[in-house]
């Protein structure tokens, strides 16, 4: 991915994260930090609902099993298209 593409992806993901409730924001941010460290994997977030606890994602690049492993490790419910935190 180019630097411009990474910047656009980051801006999009932050916009989506900011719609979530406070707990969900923290958990999803932790996931993004975990998977993007050293450019290991990238996802695009979409469809977050204001104050909600879930967001859709699209796998962009990197190992998808790595994304699922990290998501589960930090307590997310994950399937092929959605990430969900417990609702607090």
Helices and strands as residue ranges (DSSP letters): H 3-17, H 22-36, G 37-39, E 41-46, E 54-62, H 64-73, E 77-78, E 82-84
